[in-house]
């Protein structure tokens, strides 16, 4: 019987692979992290400074906000957290699991202050995400970067705080290649992994198939395959 579920956020619990981040609109970037020009900037920083994409992303965000003279505090980081759109049934299902003894954990490369303010935050036992360093409540740098590899360390921490020996009591749910390391660790340590999709992408699924227990559409409605599968795994 599974008693812990670890979720990726963007694309898994939401319909979008990346958050819009409302504070980027203040900088003139209307499509947030999906903006082509902004992503070109991230790639340039990544290549110029020889850093990974996540580090380059946050360097881009911080430098852009500084250029625009925008105060970057937790209030700014959390803009739009009250407007997040979720996949069908997400809120009801998380509440149901909470009320039936299953522990939910959120694991994301996204911004922790933002995620702490989304409407579903109370349904999670803990939220693992990217954090920042502050001076007088103003963000000055990244403190901890939740990269693809660091997701594995977060899962190890979940195992530790729950006094587990391995992942046999854990389900990991993710939607993309950024979940590869996490799913690989859970799958190869006796856990269960579920790859969810909005639109079936055979290329992605083939890359993940050796570390995936189930491939299911990301609809969390109670009468759909995803929920019925999870309920069976959790003996609910």
C-alpha positions in Angstrom: 0.0 0.0 0.0 1.4 3.4 -1.0 1.1 6.2 1.6 3.2 9.0 0.1 2.8 10.8 -3.3 5.4 13.2 -4.6 4.2 15.6 -7.4 6.0 17.7 -9.9 4.0 21.0 -10.3 4.0 22.6 -13.7 2.6 20.3 -16.4 1.7 17.7 -13.8 -0.8 19.5 -11.6 -1.3 22.4 -14.0 -1.9 22.3 -17.8 1.2 24.3 -18.6 4.8 23.1 -18.7 6.1 26.3 -17.1 4.6 29.1 -14.9 3.8 32.4 -16.4 5.3 34.4 -13.4 3.3 37.6 -13.3 6.2 39.6 -12.1 7.9 39.1 -15.5 4.9 40.9 -17.1 6.1 44.0 -15.2 9.3 43.7 -17.2 7.4 43.6 -20.5 7.6 39.8 -20.9 4.0 38.9 -21.6 4.4 35.1 -21.9 6.6 34.7 -18.9 8.9 31.7 -19.0 7.4 30.6 -22.4 8.5 33.9 -24.0 10.9 33.2 -26.9 13.0 36.3 -26.4 13.4 35.7 -22.7 14.4 32.1 -23.4 17.0 33.2 -25.8 18.4 35.4 -23.1 18.5 32.4 -20.7 20.4 30.3 -23.3 22.9 33.1 -23.9 23.7 33.4 -20.2 23.9 29.6 -19.9 26.4 29.4 -22.7 28.4 32.5 -21.8 28.8 31.6 -18.2 29.0 27.8 -18.6 26.1 27.2 -16.2 23.1 24.9 -16.4 19.7 26.1 -17.6 18.2 26.5 -14.2 21.0 28.6 -12.9 20.9 30.7 -16.0 17.1 31.1 -15.7 17.3 32.6 -12.2 20.3 34.7 -13.1 18.2 36.1 -16.0 15.2 36.8 -13.8 17.3 38.6 -11.1 19.2 40.7 -13.6 16.1 41.6 -15.5 14.3 42.8 -12.4 17.3 44.8 -11.3 17.4 46.4 -14.8 13.7 47.4 -14.4 14.3 48.6 -10.9 11.6 46.3 -9.5 11.7 45.4 -5.8 12.1 41.7 -5.6 10.7 40.4 -2.3 8.4 37.5 -1.5 5.3 39.5 -2.3 6.7 40.1 -5.9 7.7 36.5 -6.2 4.2 35.4 -5.3 2.4 37.6 -7.8 -0.2 35.4 -9.7 -0.1 32.6 -7.2 -3.8 33.2 -6.6 -4.5 32.7 -10.3 -3.0 29.3 -11.0 -5.1 27.0 -13.1 -5.0 23.3 -12.3 -5.7 20.2 -14.2 -9.2 18.8 -13.8 -10.0 17.4 -10.3 -6.6 18.3 -8.7 -7.9 20.3 -5.7 -10.6 17.8 -4.9 -8.3 14.8 -5.2 -5.5 16.3 -3.1 -8.1 17.1 -0.4 -9.4 13.5 -0.6 -6.0 12.0 -0.2 -5.2 14.3 2.8 -8.4 13.1 4.5 -7.6 9.5 3.9 -4.1 9.2 5.4 -2.0 9.7 2.2 0.8 12.3 2.5 1.3 14.7 -0.4 4.6 16.3 -1.2 5.3 18.9 -3.8 8.7 18.9 -5.6 9.4 21.6 -8.1 12.2 23.6 -9.7 9.9 26.6 -9.3 9.9 29.4 -6.7 9.1 28.3 -3.2 7.5 31.5 -2.0 5.2 31.4 -5.0 4.2 27.7 -4.4 3.6 28.4 -0.7 0.9 30.8 -1.7 -1.0 28.7 -4.3 -4.5 27.5 -3.3 -3.4 23.8 -3.0 -0.4 24.5 -0.8 -2.3 23.4 2.4 -2.7 19.9 1.0 1.0 19.2 1.0 3.0 18.0 4.0 6.0 19.8 2.6 7.1 21.8 -0.5 10.6 21.4 -2.0 11.5 24.1 -4.4 14.0 26.9 -5.2 14.8 29.3 -2.4 16.6 32.7 -2.2 19.0 34.7 -0.1 17.7 38.0 1.2 19.0 41.3 2.6 16.4 43.4 4.4 13.7 41.2 2.8 15.0 41.8 -0.7 16.2 38.9 -2.9 19.9 39.2 -3.7 20.6 35.7 -5.0 19.5 32.1 -5.2 20.1 30.2 -2.0 19.1 26.7 -3.1 18.4 25.7 -6.7 16.1 22.8 -7.2 17.6 21.3 -10.3 16.7 18.0 -11.9 19.5 16.2 -10.0 18.6 17.9 -6.7 15.1 16.4 -7.0 16.7 13.1 -6.0 18.1 14.7 -2.9 14.7 15.9 -2.0 13.2 12.4 -2.4 16.0 11.1 -0.1 14.9 13.6 2.5 11.3 12.5 2.2 12.4 9.0 2.8 14.4 10.0 5.8 11.7 12.2 7.5 9.2 9.3 7.0 11.6 6.7 8.5 11.6 4.7 5.3 14.3 2.4 3.9 13.5 2.8 0.2 10.7 4.1 -2.1 8.3 1.1 -1.9 5.7 3.4 -0.1 6.2 6.3 -2.6 4.5 7.2 -5.9 6.2 9.9 -8.0 4.1 11.7 -10.6 5.8 13.8 -13.3 5.2 15.0 -16.8 8.5 15.5 -18.6 12.2 14.9 -19.1 13.0 17.2 -16.2 11.6 14.4 -13.9 13.9 11.8 -15.3 16.4 11.7 -12.4 13.6 11.7 -9.8 11.6 9.0 -11.6 14.7 6.9 -12.2 15.6 7.0 -8.5 12.1 6.1 -7.3 11.5 3.4 -9.9 14.9 1.7 -9.2 14.4 1.9 -5.4 11.1 -0.2 -5.4 8.8 2.8 -5.9 6.0 3.5 -8.4 6.3 6.2 -11.1 3.5 7.7 -13.1 4.2 9.7 -16.3 1.2 12.0 -17.0 0.6 13.8 -20.2 -1.8 16.5 -21.7 -1.1 15.5 -25.3 0.5 12.1 -25.9 4.1 12.6 -27.0 5.6 9.3 -28.1 9.2 10.7 -28.1 9.0 11.8 -24.5 7.3 8.6 -23.4 9.8 6.4 -25.1 12.6 8.2 -23.3 11.0 7.5 -20.0 9.4 4.1 -20.6 12.2 2.1 -18.8 11.6 4.0 -15.5 7.8 4.5 -15.7 5.3 2.2 -14.1 2.2 3.9 -15.7 1.6 6.4 -18.5 -1.8 8.2 -18.0 -3.5 11.4 -19.1 -3.3 14.2 -16.5 -7.0 14.3 -15.6 -7.5 14.0 -11.8 -11.2 13.6 -12.0 -12.5 10.8 -9.7 -13.9 8.7 -12.6 -10.7 8.9 -14.7 -7.8 6.3 -15.0 -5.3 8.4 -13.1 -7.3 8.6 -9.9 -8.6 5.1 -10.1 -5.0 3.8 -10.5 -3.7 5.9 -7.5 -6.7 4.8 -5.3 -5.9 1.2 -6.0 -2.1 1.7 -5.3 -3.0 3.4 -2.0 -5.7 0.9 -1.1 -8.4 3.5 -1.0 
